[in-house]
Amino acid sequence: MAKKKHQAKGQSQGKSKGQPKGKSKGQPKGKSKGKPKGKSRDNAAAKPRVTMADLADRHELYEASVQSVEHEIEFLASSFKALTGRKALALREDFCGTAAAACAWVRRGRERSAVAVDIDHEVLGWGRAHHAARLKPKARDRLALVEGDVRTADTRASLAGLPGASNADGAADIAVAFNFSWWTFKTRAELVDYFRAVYAALAEDGVFMLDIYGGADAYVEQEEETEYSLFTYVWDQHSFDPVSARYRCYIHFRFPDGSEMPRAFSYDWRLWTLPELQELLLEAGFARTVVYWQGEDEDGEPSGDFAPVEQGENDPAWIVYVAALKPGASRGQ
């Protein structure tokens, strides 16, 4: 099962395999007889071969293979309505990367506003140029992109400053930390500190949505390939330390011409467990949590549909959403 992953921070693209490093074999070392002065075609240095990896954009590849933004936006809206009895209008997207979700959020509703936070200047700039810039002007006015730490970013001020802000105090109705990005925090103190920052940024009936994966396969050092028409996505669970739960993973992209974009994205995480996550959310002040388990289709494969559960199945690999509710979000599931 191919796992979705969060946007890496500041990770540069690696060199592609097979890239010529200099002159090709058989390159003449001097002038050829009978040729005019100057370099001839035979004498000129061979040009490096341009590979598919050279021409590819790692962010485009990531979004094509990992993210399903429209599905996630629909899930957020329907889940919030079921949990609170009202519509969510103001979104806070943490670890936003290219801010694809925040842009999709404002694009799909005239009353919606969003603030997207990421600490990486390059990634956020890519999102500004490729997503935010393509929004209609009125939708773009309802979006704020913030470069900063998710634990200290003042998203209330950012949302309150938007034209037609749905909440005058800048509170977000719903906050998200998807693609396991919150695993960047490796200690309980760091993680609770972050959760408390989100709690403070939410409305009284606000909801915080995260995702997490686990199962026996999560601890196995392995590579998993998923083929697409123009590239192969490789999820590399590179190493796991059982003493500290430090977890190092990479995303590689491989191409039909034999070239590769190795370690296009790198992750240095702690592999947290589902019970730990729920306990720390309650410690940070949230009133309760709801776990959404992924169902299966008729062939026994993941269906992409998630439903609330009290107990999960002992699958070797699973992905779930977790909603953390503030005390005011007391209706429904």
C-alpha positions as CSV (number, residue, x, y, z in Angstrom):
1,M,0.0,0.0,0.0
2,A,1.6,3.3,-1.1
3,K,1.7,5.7,1.7
4,K,1.1,9.4,1.3
5,K,3.8,11.7,2.8
6,H,4.1,15.3,3.8
7,Q,6.0,18.0,2.0
8,A,9.7,18.0,2.9
9,K,11.4,21.1,4.2
10,G,14.4,22.5,2.3
11,Q,15.5,19.2,0.7
12,S,17.3,19.7,-2.5
13,Q,17.0,17.6,-5.5
14,G,19.7,14.9,-6.0
15,K,21.6,14.3,-9.2
16,S,20.2,11.9,-11.6
17,K,21.9,8.6,-12.3
18,G,23.6,8.2,-15.7
19,Q,24.5,11.9,-16.0
20,P,27.7,12.3,-18.0
21,K,30.4,13.9,-15.8
22,G,32.7,15.1,-18.6
23,K,33.9,14.3,-22.1
24,S,32.7,11.1,-23.7
25,K,35.0,8.3,-24.6
26,G,36.8,8.7,-27.9
27,Q,36.8,12.5,-27.7
28,P,39.7,13.9,-30.0
29,K,42.4,15.6,-28.1
30,G,43.7,17.8,-30.8
31,K,42.8,19.5,-34.0
32,S,41.8,17.3,-36.9
33,K,43.7,17.5,-40.2
34,G,42.4,19.6,-43.0
35,K,39.9,21.5,-40.8
36,P,39.7,25.3,-40.6
37,K,40.9,26.9,-37.4
38,G,38.4,26.7,-34.5
39,K,36.6,23.9,-33.0
40,S,34.9,21.4,-35.3
41,R,31.9,19.3,-34.5
42,D,34.1,16.3,-33.9
43,N,36.3,18.4,-31.6
44,A,33.5,19.9,-29.5
45,A,32.9,18.4,-26.1
46,A,29.9,16.1,-26.1
47,K,26.8,17.7,-24.5
48,P,25.5,16.0,-21.4
49,R,22.4,13.9,-22.0
50,V,19.3,15.6,-20.7
51,T,17.3,13.0,-18.7
52,M,13.7,12.9,-17.6
53,A,14.9,13.4,-14.1
54,D,16.6,16.6,-15.1
55,L,13.4,18.0,-16.6
56,A,11.1,16.9,-13.8
57,D,9.8,19.1,-11.0
58,R,9.9,17.4,-7.7
59,H,6.9,19.3,-6.3
60,E,4.7,18.3,-9.3
61,L,5.7,14.7,-8.9
62,Y,4.9,14.8,-5.2
63,E,1.5,16.3,-5.7
64,A,0.7,13.7,-8.5
65,S,1.8,10.7,-6.5
66,V,1.1,11.6,-2.8
67,Q,-1.6,14.2,-2.4
68,S,-5.3,13.9,-3.1
69,V,-6.3,17.5,-2.2
70,E,-9.8,17.5,-3.5
71,H,-10.7,14.3,-1.6
72,E,-9.1,15.7,1.6
73,I,-11.0,19.0,1.3
74,E,-14.3,17.2,0.9
75,F,-13.5,14.9,3.9
76,L,-12.7,17.9,6.1
77,A,-15.9,19.7,5.2
78,S,-18.2,16.7,5.7
79,S,-16.4,15.6,8.9
80,F,-16.6,19.0,10.5
81,K,-20.3,19.3,9.7
82,A,-21.0,15.9,11.3
83,L,-18.9,16.8,14.4
84,T,-20.2,20.3,15.1
85,G,-23.4,20.7,13.2
86,R,-22.2,23.7,11.1
87,K,-20.1,24.5,8.1
88,A,-16.3,25.1,8.4
89,L,-15.3,28.4,6.8
90,A,-11.8,29.3,8.1
91,L,-9.0,26.7,7.6
92,R,-5.5,26.6,9.1
93,E,-3.1,24.4,7.1
94,D,0.0,23.6,9.0
95,F,3.2,22.3,7.3
96,C,1.4,23.4,4.2
97,G,4.3,22.9,1.8
98,T,3.0,24.2,-1.5
99,A,-0.3,25.2,0.1
100,A,-2.3,23.1,-2.3
101,A,-5.0,22.3,0.2
102,A,-5.4,25.9,1.4
103,C,-5.7,27.1,-2.2
104,A,-8.3,24.4,-3.0
105,W,-10.2,25.4,0.1
106,V,-10.7,29.0,-0.8
107,R,-11.4,28.1,-4.5
108,R,-14.4,25.9,-3.5
109,G,-16.3,28.5,-1.5
110,R,-16.8,32.2,-1.6
111,E,-17.3,32.4,2.2
112,R,-14.1,30.4,2.9
113,S,-10.8,31.8,4.0
114,A,-7.5,30.0,4.8
115,V,-4.1,30.6,6.3
116,A,-1.2,28.2,5.3
117,V,2.0,28.0,7.4
118,D,5.3,26.5,6.4
119,I,8.9,27.2,7.6
120,D,10.5,26.5,4.2
121,H,10.9,29.6,2.0
122,E,11.6,27.7,-1.3
123,V,8.6,25.4,-1.0
124,L,6.2,28.1,0.0
125,G,7.5,30.2,-2.8
126,W,6.7,27.4,-5.3
127,G,3.2,27.2,-3.9
128,R,2.7,30.9,-4.2
129,A,3.8,30.9,-7.9
130,H,2.0,27.7,-8.9
131,H,-1.1,27.6,-6.8
132,A,-1.9,31.0,-5.2
133,A,-1.1,33.0,-8.3
134,R,-3.6,30.9,-10.3
135,L,-6.5,31.7,-8.0
136,K,-9.1,34.2,-9.0
137,P,-8.4,37.6,-7.4
138,K,-11.2,37.4,-4.9
139,A,-10.2,33.9,-3.8
140,R,-6.6,34.9,-3.6
141,D,-7.6,37.8,-1.2
142,R,-9.1,35.2,1.2
143,L,-5.7,33.3,1.5
144,A,-2.7,34.1,3.7
145,L,0.6,32.4,3.3
146,V,2.8,32.6,6.4
147,E,6.5,31.6,6.5
148,G,7.2,30.6,10.0
149,D,7.1,28.0,12.8
150,V,3.7,26.4,13.3
151,R,4.2,26.6,17.0
152,T,4.6,30.4,17.0
153,A,2.9,31.7,13.9
154,D,0.1,34.1,14.7
155,T,-2.6,32.7,12.4
156,R,-5.4,34.6,14.2
157,A,-3.9,37.9,13.0
158,S,-3.4,36.5,9.5
159,L,-7.0,35.3,9.2
160,A,-8.5,38.4,10.9
161,G,-6.7,40.6,8.4
162,L,-8.3,39.0,5.3
163,P,-11.2,40.7,3.5
164,G,-14.5,39.3,4.6
165,A,-13.0,37.1,7.3
166,S,-15.5,34.6,8.5
167,N,-14.4,35.0,12.2
168,A,-13.6,38.5,13.3
169,D,-11.2,37.3,15.9
170,G,-9.2,35.3,13.3
171,A,-10.0,31.9,14.9
172,A,-9.8,28.9,12.5
173,D,-12.7,26.6,12.4
174,I,-10.6,23.7,11.4
175,A,-6.8,23.1,11.5
176,V,-5.0,20.3,9.6
177,A,-1.5,18.7,9.8
178,F,-1.5,16.1,7.1
179,N,1.0,13.7,5.5
180,F,2.4,12.9,8.9
181,S,4.3,16.2,9.0
182,W,3.8,16.6,12.8
183,W,6.2,13.6,13.2
184,T,9.0,16.2,12.9
185,F,8.6,16.8,16.6
186,K,10.5,14.0,18.4
187,T,9.7,14.7,22.1
188,R,6.4,14.8,24.1
189,A,7.2,18.3,25.2
190,E,7.6,19.6,21.7
191,L,4.5,17.9,20.4
192,V,2.3,19.1,23.3
193,D,3.6,22.6,22.8
194,Y,2.6,22.4,19.1
195,F,-0.8,21.0,19.9
196,R,-1.5,23.7,22.5
197,A,-0.6,26.3,19.8
198,V,-3.2,24.8,17.5
199,Y,-5.7,24.7,20.3
200,A,-5.3,28.4,20.9
201,A,-5.7,29.2,17.2
202,L,-9.1,27.4,16.9
203,A,-12.6,28.6,17.5
204,E,-14.4,27.4,20.6
205,D,-16.0,24.6,18.7
206,G,-12.9,24.1,16.5
207,V,-11.5,20.8,15.2
208,F,-7.9,19.7,14.6
209,M,-7.5,17.0,12.0
210,L,-4.3,14.9,11.6
211,D,-3.3,11.7,9.9
212,I,-1.1,8.9,11.1
213,Y,0.0,5.4,9.9
214,G,1.2,2.3,11.5
215,G,1.1,-1.5,11.6
216,A,3.9,-4.0,11.6
217,D,5.0,-3.0,8.1
218,A,5.8,0.6,9.3
219,Y,8.8,-0.7,11.2
220,V,10.3,-2.6,8.3
221,E,13.3,-1.1,6.5
222,Q,12.1,-1.5,2.9
223,E,11.4,0.3,-0.4
224,E,7.9,0.3,-2.0
225,E,7.4,1.2,-5.6
226,T,4.2,2.6,-7.2
227,E,4.2,3.0,-11.0
228,Y,2.6,5.9,-12.8
229,S,2.5,6.6,-16.5
230,L,5.7,8.8,-16.6
231,F,7.5,7.9,-13.4
232,T,7.8,5.5,-10.5
233,Y,7.2,6.7,-7.0
234,V,9.5,5.0,-4.4
235,W,8.7,5.2,-0.7
236,D,11.9,4.3,1.2
237,Q,11.6,3.4,4.9
238,H,15.3,3.7,5.3
239,S,15.9,3.1,9.0
240,F,14.2,2.8,12.4
241,D,15.8,2.9,15.8
242,P,13.6,1.1,18.4
243,V,15.3,2.8,21.3
244,S,14.4,6.4,20.3
245,A,11.8,5.6,17.6
246,R,13.8,7.8,15.2
247,Y,12.5,7.1,11.7
248,R,14.3,8.1,8.5
249,C,12.5,7.9,5.2
250,Y,12.9,9.2,1.7
251,I,11.0,9.6,-1.5
252,H,12.8,8.8,-4.8
253,F,11.4,9.2,-8.3
254,R,12.6,6.9,-11.1
255,F,11.9,7.3,-14.8
256,P,11.6,5.1,-17.9
257,D,14.8,6.4,-19.4
258,G,16.7,5.0,-16.5
259,S,17.3,8.3,-14.7
260,E,16.4,8.9,-11.1
261,M,15.7,11.7,-8.7
262,P,17.1,10.1,-5.5
263,R,16.1,11.5,-2.1
264,A,13.8,14.1,-3.7
265,F,12.3,14.4,-0.2
266,S,13.8,13.4,3.1
267,Y,12.2,12.9,6.5
268,D,13.8,12.7,9.9
269,W,10.9,11.8,12.2
270,R,9.8,10.0,15.3
271,L,7.4,7.1,14.6
272,W,4.6,8.0,17.0
273,T,1.8,5.5,17.8
274,L,-2.0,6.1,17.7
275,P,-2.5,5.9,21.5
276,E,0.3,8.3,22.1
277,L,-1.2,10.8,19.7
278,Q,-4.6,10.7,21.3
279,E,-3.2,11.0,24.9
280,L,-1.1,14.0,24.0
281,L,-4.0,15.8,22.2
282,L,-6.0,15.4,25.5
283,E,-3.1,16.6,27.5
284,A,-2.9,19.7,25.3
285,G,-6.6,20.6,26.2
286,F,-8.7,18.9,23.5
287,A,-11.9,17.4,24.9
288,R,-12.0,14.2,22.9
289,T,-10.7,12.5,19.8
290,V,-12.4,10.6,16.9
291,V,-10.5,8.0,14.9
292,Y,-11.5,7.5,11.2
293,W,-10.5,4.1,9.8
294,Q,-10.1,3.4,6.1
295,G,-12.5,0.9,4.6
296,E,-11.9,-1.7,1.9
297,D,-13.4,-2.2,-1.5
298,E,-14.9,-5.5,-2.8
299,D,-11.3,-6.7,-3.7
300,G,-10.1,-6.1,-0.1
301,E,-8.0,-3.1,-1.2
302,P,-8.1,0.3,0.6
303,S,-11.2,2.2,-0.6
304,G,-10.2,5.7,0.3
305,D,-13.3,6.1,2.4
306,F,-12.9,6.8,6.1
307,A,-15.4,6.2,8.9
308,P,-15.4,6.7,12.7
309,V,-14.4,3.6,14.7
310,E,-14.0,2.7,18.4
311,Q,-11.7,-0.2,17.5
312,G,-9.4,-0.9,14.5
313,E,-8.2,-4.0,12.8
314,N,-4.7,-5.4,13.3
315,D,-3.6,-4.8,9.7
316,P,0.1,-4.9,8.8
317,A,-0.3,-1.4,7.3
318,W,-3.0,1.2,8.0
319,I,-3.6,4.9,7.7
320,V,-6.2,6.8,9.8
321,Y,-7.4,10.3,10.3
322,V,-7.7,11.6,13.9
323,A,-10.0,14.5,14.8
324,A,-9.3,16.4,18.0
325,L,-12.3,18.4,19.3
326,K,-12.4,21.4,21.5
327,P,-15.1,21.4,24.3
328,G,-17.5,23.4,22.2
329,A,-17.6,20.8,19.4
330,S,-20.0,18.5,21.2
331,R,-22.5,17.5,18.5
332,G,-22.6,14.4,16.4
333,Q,-20.0,11.6,16.1
